[in-house]
């Protein structure tokens, strides 16, 4: 399995800077990024502020830069232009405060590793390479397994699991990480209704505790139910506000990649 997807923050490097509760959870300013050998920017002039305790959806068409934005926030990609702050600190200086659930399709599920080992990786950013997990770390893993209702799967190989079970494992790893800012990249793809409801129940509890969640999704039908705020991204932020205001026929058409034509009134 790709180490970058299992432990995208790297090992070690925990920040000792105090958490600033008076600051927004996330501030992105004039962010720009272009992939090598590409003439078209993946992101250009992205600016957004997310308050502590928000549960925010990130929508947009394929190729809009949603995954790129999340990878820049978590540190999987290097910032080329602009800045990202997490709770008032430069993102690269406090990576242990950010955790990501990557797209399930980006993970090599054939890697020979158990559910318990994957979830324990959520603790590595606090430990570093040389320090062994202790009682606190194993307790955090046990809580995460229990919260995602997969304790009975702890010794199973991850490749033996269903898609919904695999997604629960990745979210359990994020819970074990105990980050303040959680990023989820298409977490609802190919999962059952029970897993979807468990994911949202868990995330809503986390935001009530003051943690902040940003979710990339194509499932526009859930926005009004679970989110108070939606960001529409297409290289830059095109719209930002309550889901009911963002979900216009035009934005829905754009998100799904087709053109919307208004019918002229017949006189």
PyMOL commands that set and color helices and strands:
alter all, ss='L'
color gray80, all
select helices_A, chain A and resi 3-6+66-74+91-93+95-97+104-106+115-127+135-147+151-153+158-160+163-177+193-208+220-226+243-246+249-255
alter helices_A, ss='H'
color red, helices_A
select strands_A, chain A and resi 26-33+43-50+55-59+81-86+89-90+98-101+181-185+212-216+229-233+237-241
alter strands_A, ss='S'
color yellow, strands_A
deselect
rebuild
show_as cartoon
